[in-house]
Amino acid sequence: MRLAAGVRERVAAVHGGGRLPQRLRLYDGWAARYDQLHRRGFRCLHGVDGSAGMLERARSTGLYRRLRPCVLGREPLPAPAEHYDAVTVVGALSEGQVPSAAVPELLRVTKPGGFLCLTTRSNPSNLRYKVELEAALERLERQGAWQKVLAQDVERWERATSEEESTQGTGYISGVVYVYRKCPVPPLEEG
């Protein structure tokens, strides 16, 4: 699976360490491309964020049917069990942000047969978290909760904020995209 042309560069620019107004202008330019989700059949988008400002920005796009405040890992998602066909978390599963303990909650709101797309960084300051996250992902797979579809390393995930974080002096840090499919609920045995 290859990432669409330019996606890596846009993500790196958004996370390049600039001030919030600069990053929001990058998102403004990116927002015009969000209709590609709609053309591919994604019509009922819901979102959560711990930041009221980010929720307001998302609301202004007109793409989301429902936006709610939620701090992942600290409170349950505002959705019933097995509600969504797909759940994505991009850029939040990392040290000091969303704890890996939030993953079962993401799985809870995903329909059987639905997909979860999760990402994390592979830079030195996030390695401990990445190991913890991967252990949680593997534990759920061993329990039969979901099946791994993809785990893809991305070399130039986003711009590094320091030389120590840079992957081999490239000025970028690497990351990983994980895609899982929630297993169907096994039928109850008649007894």
Secondary structure, DSSP 4 states (H G I P E B T S, - for coil): --PPTTHHHHHHHHTSS--HHHHHHHHHHHHGGGHHHHHTT---EEEEES-HHHHHHHHHHT-EEEEEE--BTTB--SS-TT-EEEEEE-S-SSTTSS-GGGHHHHHHTEEEEEEEEEEEE-SGGGHHHHHHHHHHHHHHHHTTSEEEEEEEEEEEEEE-SSTTTSSTTSSEEEEEEEEEEEPPPPPPPP-
